[in-house]
């Protein structure tokens, strides 16, 4: 088993809509969206690789949505198994680590253009962010001391 580095980030707590337990989270901002990222289906692990970002850049400026959708499908078809044992998916969402309730993205509306161009990646405390290699893979720790968002 590989020991992964831990990265601590400032964050906040959201009450789960289902069980009301606190979910510690932080946000990474995708300033250069579209950047491919995917949540695992059984956990809050996130696939976020620089090689996938480079694949988007190879499409040139302002790629067509159909080209991006095709690329997202290609990335998912060759994605590794999540550290939790699950699979990464386009429409998987952040889940409550206490009860497993999946918090719907975009109010539950599935809009491909919105999803592909999403500028914010929600990271839940304890999730693993999977990079291209072990050295780029890290465990999220959320520091919620310090106030409101």
N, C-alpha and C positions, 0 to 999 in steps of 0.2 A: 504494500500500500504506500502511495506517495504522500508525503507530508506537504500540504499546500500552504502557501503564505496566506496570511490574513490581512485584509485591508480594512481599516476602520474609517468610517465616514459619518459625518453629522447627519442626523435624520430626525424623524418624527414618529408618532404612534397614531395609528388609525384603528378605530374599533371595528371589528369584523361585523358586517351586516347580519351574519347568521348567528354567531355565538357570543358576540360582543367582547371577545378577548382582544387584547391589544396586539396589533401587528406593527412591529418596528420596521421602518422602511427608510430608504433614501432614494435619491433620483440621480441618474446619470443623464446628462443632456447631450443629445445627438446634434451638435451644432451643424454638422455636415450631412444631414439626412438627404437622401435615404442611406441608412446604414443597416444592414441586415442584423437583426437580433431575434432570438426565439426563446420562449419559455418552455420548460419541460412540462410534460403532461401530468406527472405525479409529484412534482415538487416545484420549488421556485428557482431552480437552476436556470441559468441563462447562457445561451450560445452567443458569443460576441467575439468574432475573430477578425484580425486585421486582414487576413487573406480574403475574406468575404468582402470586406470594404474595398479592397483593391480590385476585386472582380466587378464591383459596381463602377468604380472609376474607369475601368477599361471600356465601359459602354459609352464613354464620352459625356459631354455636357447635356443635360436635360434628356435623359433616356426616356423612351416611351414606356408607359405603364405596362404594356404587354411584355416588353423585354425584361422589365424588373420582375414581373410576376414569374416569368420563365426562370429567371436567375434564382429567385427565392425558392422555387420548386426544386431546382438543381441542387442548391445548397442543402435543403432538407433531405433530399434523396441520398446524399452522401454524408450526412451529419453523424457524428459519433453518438453513442448511447450516452445519455446524461449520467453524471456521477450518481444520481439517485436510482438509476436503472431504468428511467423512463425515456421517452422519445421527445425530441423537440418538435414543435409544431407552429404553424402560422397563426392559428386561431386559439392557441392555449393562452391562458391568462395567469396573473398572480393569484395565488391561493392562500387562504388562511392556514398558517402552519399548525394551528390548534385543531380545527375541525375539518379542514380540507375544502371549505367553500371556495369556489372559483369566482373571483370578483370580475364581473364582466367589463371588458374593455369598451370604451366609446359608448357606454350606456347599453351595451349588448348589440349595437348596430355593426354589422360586418360590412365595412367599406374598404375595399382593397387599397384605394389611393390614400386614404387616411392612415391605414395600418402601415403601408410601406414607407410612408413619409413621416412616421411618428418620431417626434424629436425627443421624447422622454422614455427612458428605460427605468422602470421601478425595480429596485433591488430590495429584497426582504432579508432581514437579519438571518444569517445561517446559510443563505443560498451560495452556490458555487457559480462563479462566472468562468465559463470555459473558453479559453483562448486556443490558439493554434498548437501550442506546446505546453507542457506542464509548467514551465517557468512563467507563462502568461495566464495561468489559471489561478484563481484566488477565491478565498472564502470571504463573504461579506460580513462585516460586523458593523452594527449601527449604534452610534452613540446618540442617545436621545436626551442627554442632559444639556440644557441650554435653551429651552423655549419652544416656541411655536414656529411653524413654517411661515 
